Amino acid sequence: MDRTVWTDERLNDRFDGIDRRFDRVEGRLDRIEGDIRDLRTLMFQLWGTNMLAILVTLVAVIVTRT
């Protein structure tokens, strides 16, 4: 019974290719994490601005009614 034998060089080449692909995936995930962090910061900034606008509107309504 013949057995397929992979040389150490061939195995190293194969695993190096896999490592490169995982490195690319890791880089993409890092960029996605950065984008999510930026979006989260923007959401908090917009939330603060909206709360301030609502508060100012309420104060303006209360002041103009009295």
C-alpha positions in Angstrom: 0.0 0.0 0.0 1.5 3.3 -1.1 1.3 6.3 1.1 1.4 9.9 0.0 4.3 11.5 1.8 4.5 15.3 2.2 8.0 16.7 2.6 8.8 19.1 5.4 9.3 21.8 2.8 5.9 21.2 1.3 4.2 21.2 4.7 5.9 24.4 5.6 4.8 26.1 2.4 1.2 24.9 3.0 1.2 26.1 6.6 2.8 29.4 5.7 0.0 30.0 3.2 -2.5 29.3 5.8 -0.7 31.7 8.3 -0.8 34.5 5.7 -4.5 34.1 5.1 -5.2 34.2 8.9 -3.0 37.3 9.1 -5.1 39.0 6.5 -8.3 38.0 8.3 -6.9 39.3 11.5 -6.1 42.6 9.8 -9.6 42.9 8.5 -11.1 42.2 12.0 -8.8 44.9 13.5 -10.2 47.4 10.9 -13.8 46.3 11.7 -13.2 46.7 15.4 -11.9 50.2 14.8 -14.9 51.1 12.6 -17.3 49.8 15.3 -15.4 51.9 17.9 -15.7 55.0 15.8 -19.4 54.4 15.2 -20.0 53.9 18.9 -18.2 57.2 19.7 -20.3 58.9 17.1 -23.5 57.5 18.5 -22.6 58.7 22.0 -21.8 62.2 20.6 -25.1 62.3 18.7 -27.0 61.0 21.8 -25.5 63.8 23.9 -26.4 66.4 21.3 -30.0 65.2 21.0 -30.4 65.2 24.8 -29.1 68.7 25.0 -31.5 69.8 22.2 -34.5 68.2 24.0 -33.5 69.9 27.3 -33.2 73.3 25.6 -36.5 72.8 23.9 -38.2 71.9 27.2 -36.7 74.9 28.9 -37.7 77.2 26.1 -41.3 75.9 26.2 -41.5 76.3 30.0 -40.0 79.8 29.9 -42.3 81.1 27.1 -45.4 79.7 28.8 -44.9 81.7 32.0 
